[in-house]
Amino acid sequence: MIVNISAAIRPVMYRKHFFVMAILGAALAVACTMANTGSIQTSAEVTRQFEGLQVNPNYRYWYLNQENNPFGVIGLDREYGFAGGPVWRAVESDSPIFRKVVGLVESFPVASSLTTGYTIFEQQGRPIGVWYSSIGLGVTIDPATKTVSPATTTPWKSPF
């Protein structure tokens, strides 16, 4: 009796190739996502600037959530667009609303947190903005359109 071993091995080889291709595809997807990830780093200088209401004239500013209940303020270099969505509001840095929002962010941090200033960096390590809040921030930056998309926790949805 003659048995064709290659026919028996072929499905195993296809599964192995499929598995390897799936791993490579996942690695590529992660690499592409990571390539558009900016970073943030705590900065005592940024904290002092917000506490002293000192702003960078080359930045545009937005606050997170409602004027009377803000969770953070972000400032970005004017060469970058901002894709924050409906829970973000643009604010002029020389307005009374800006002073109010910064004061509320400073005075009423999220429970068990401290309000801190951060520098936002693009993928190559160049500073492009600031963040002032008691909650964390992640940023994705589309290098083709120079658009920053922030991601934060949502303390306003928490029951506590």
N, C-alpha and C positions, 0 to 999 in steps of 0.2 A: 504494500500500500504506500502510495506517495502522498505526502502532506505538503501543501504549499504554506510554508512558514511565513513568507512575506505577507500573505493575506491576513494572517493572524496578528502580525506585528504592526501592520499599517494603521489600524485605529489607534493604537497606543502612541505611535509616532505623531499622528495628527493631533491627538490630545496634548501631547508634550509641546508641539509647535504652537498650538492655540494658547496654551498656558504661558509660554515664553512671550508670545506676541501680546497677550493681555497684560503681562507685567511691564513690558516695554511701553505699551500704550499708556498705562497708568503713570509710569515714571515721566513720560513726555508731558502728560496733562499736568502733573504736579510741577514740573519744571517751567512750563508756560505760565502757570498761575503764579509761581514764585517770582518769575521775572517781572511781574507787574505789581509786586508787593513792595510798598514803601516801608519805612520803619519810623518809630518814635523813640525818643530818649528823654528821660527826665532832665529838667534844666532849672536850676535855682535862679538863673538869670531871667528866664521866661516867667517864672513865678513872680519875681520882683517887678518885672515889667507890667504884668497884669495888675498886681496889687497897687502899683503906682499909676495905673491907667496910661502907661506909655505904649504907644502903638507904632508899628512899622508903617510908614506912609506907602510902601510898595505892596502892602497886603490888603486884601478884601476880607471882611469878617462875616461870620454867621454864628448864630447860637442855636443850641439844640433844645427842642421842646417849646414850651410857652414862655412868653415874656415874664410872667409872674412866677414861673416855676422852671427856670432853665437848668440844664444839667452840664453844660459846657459851652465854650466859645472856641471856635477855630478861626485862624487867620491864614490865608494862603497867598503866595506870590501871585500878582496880577496876571502873570503869563499862564497860570493854570486855571482851568475851569473847575466847577464844583458840581458833583452829582449827589447831593445829600438827600433828596427826596422831600416829602411833605412835612417832615418833623423838624426841618431846618429853616431858619428865617435869616435873610440877609439883614445886616445892620451896619449903619455908618459908624465908624470909629469915633467920630466927633459928636455923636448924638447923646442926648440924655438917656435914651434906651440902652445904649452900649454901657454907659456907666452903671445903670441900674442892673443890667443882666450880669455884668462882671461882679458887682457887689453881691448879688444873690448867689451866684456860683461859689464865690469865696465864703460867704457867711453860712450857707446851708448845704454842706457836702452830703452825699449819699451816706446813709448809716454805715458806721465802721470804716469810713474812708477819710482821706485828707485831700483838699483841693491842691492840685499840683500843676505846674507848667511843664510842657514838653516841647521839644523841637521835632518837627516832622521832616524826614529826609526822603528824597526820591531814591530810586534804585541804585544810582551811582554814588550815593552818599552826600549829595548836595542838599543843604537845608532849603526847604521850600515853604515852610509854614510853622505855625505854633498851635498848640492845643492847651486849654486851661480847663481843668475839670477834676472831679473826684471819681470819675469812671474811666475805664480803659478805652482805648481807641486803636483800631486797626485801619490801615489805609491801603487801597488798591489804586494804582496810578496807571492809566492807559498812556503809554509813551507816545503813541501815534497822535492822539488828540490832546494830550496833556490835561487829562481830566482826572480829578481826585474823587474817589468814592470812599466815604468813611463807613466804618462799621463799629457800633458800640453795643454795650449791653442796653437793655431797655428797662431801667428802674421804674418808669412810670407804669409799667404793666404788672409790677410786683405787688402782692397784697400787703407787703410790710413797708 
